[in-house]
Amino acid sequence: MKYITILMLFTLTLFAEVKGSTLYNSCQYCHGIKADKVYADQVPAINNMDAKTLQAVLELYKKGEIDTYGFGPIMKTQMKNIPTDKISILAEYIANL
């Protein structure tokens, strides 16, 4: 019975819907709960960016191709946790905060 329960929980997590709020969870420490925080007095709030721009920027950070404001390495590390096919969900969530 124990193994059946574990298998069921694992199966449910495979089919669980990935939500923008879940993806944004680790972002809020620097960017704020509503993405309205200015980080380190350098990085402007990101809640006023449109979803397309956000997606493009996040994809570039994930690839390590940009280093805006000198936080590129940190952003690349953070973006490792976001699957490439889920970046659009994250960008849409931020844009709608």
N, C-alpha and C positions, 0 to 999 in steps of 0.2 A: 504494500500500500504506500509506503514511504516513497518508493521509486516512481510510482504512478503519479503521485502528487508533484514531485520534482519535475517529472516530464511534462505534466500539464502546465506548470508555471513557466517552464522554459518555452513551451510552445506559445503560450499567451504573449510572452515578451517578444517573440519573433514577429507576431502579427499586430503588436500594439502600434497605434498611430503615433508617429513622431510629431510632436507639437513644437511650435516656435518658442513657446515659453520654456520648454525643457531645454531646447538648444541654446537659448539665451541665458540660462542659469549661470554659467561661469562668466559670462560677459558683464553681468551686472555689478561685479565687484569694482571694475574700473569705470564703466560707462553709466552706472546708476540703474535703479530699478526701471525707470522710464526712459533710459538712454539719453537723459538730459544733463548728465554730469560732464563738466569740463575736466579732463584727466590731466593731472600734473601741470596744470596751468598752461598746457600746450595743445592738447588734443581737444578740438571742439566737440560739442554734443553731436551725437550721430542720429538723433531722433528726427532731425529735419531733412535727412537725405531720402531721396526716393528709392524704392526697392531695387530698381535696375542698377542704379549707381552703387548701392550697397553690395549687391550681389557681385558686381564686377570687382569692386575693391576687395571684398572678402576672398574671392577666388585668387586674386593676385597675392594677397597676404598668405594664403594657404600654400601657394607655389613658392613663396619666398622671393617674389619678384619686385616688391616695393618695400620701402622703409620710411614711410611718411612719419615725420615727427620723431624719428629715431627709435620707434617701438616695433619695427619690423620683426626682429627675432622673437619678441614676446608674442606678437600676433600670430606668427607662423606656428609657434608652439601651441597657442590656444586653438588655432584652426585645425590642428592635427586631430582634435577630438570631434570635429564636425565633418561628417561624410560629405563628399563633394556633391552628391545628388540631393543633399538636404540644405545646401547653402541658400537656395531660393526661398525655402520655408523660413529660414532664419532672417533673411533680408526683408521679406514681406512682414514678418512679425515686428521687426524693429521699426520699419516704416509706418506701421499702424499704431505704434505706442502713443 
